[in-house]
């Protein structure tokens, strides 16, 4: 656990900056600092938190915001499945805890270290995960606490930070040309649904599902050809 906690520190420092900015913008959208802290600790998923806050600030319904956030986090189904060999020996309560504190950063670091050293396992994942959730919760709460006393940041163009954060995350998730068609389909469907007047939250869900269908069909076709 100590090894994982130390190894994740460079990534945690980046997440702290990102979390602080998110906290400021959440406060500007009307969220109290303690509400942001509870969200960060209970949800612990930056992308879904960003879209939920953005949807709430835009007047979307709770269900729509929740569905949009869930659609963005569908990747965690695959991430958790990949952790099965690490977690199978743990009792249920520790497995559930490990799943909750698993994020993109500590999952990627754990799998990369495990590829070099098979002895790396659940303890490394837990140690790095505890650091990440602690840093994320503290930085978002601090950002919200300070953001409540700042002027309207959107007047300075900082509202674009939500979009910029997603662009940065998308760059990290890009795996090559096989992503191109599903991403284009998701983008096109979401854009068309928004232009048709559908609430943005539901448009995100629709675009995500269409992209998943295209990705699944393409993967099955590649498997058949192989």
Secondary structure as GFF3:
##gff-version 3
##sequence-region A 1 226
A	DSSP	alpha_helix	2	7	.	.	.	ID=ss1
A	DSSP	alpha_helix	9	28	.	.	.	ID=ss2
A	DSSP	alpha_helix	33	42	.	.	.	ID=ss3
A	DSSP	alpha_helix	46	57	.	.	.	ID=ss4
A	DSSP	alpha_helix	62	72	.	.	.	ID=ss5
A	DSSP	alpha_helix	75	82	.	.	.	ID=ss6
A	DSSP	alpha_helix	84	87	.	.	.	ID=ss7
A	DSSP	alpha_helix	92	100	.	.	.	ID=ss8
A	DSSP	alpha_helix	104	116	.	.	.	ID=ss9
A	DSSP	alpha_helix	122	147	.	.	.	ID=ss10
A	DSSP	three_ten_helix	153	156	.	.	.	ID=ss11
A	DSSP	three_ten_helix	158	160	.	.	.	ID=ss12
A	DSSP	alpha_helix	161	173	.	.	.	ID=ss13
A	DSSP	alpha_helix	178	195	.	.	.	ID=ss14
A	DSSP	alpha_helix	200	225	.	.	.	ID=ss15
###
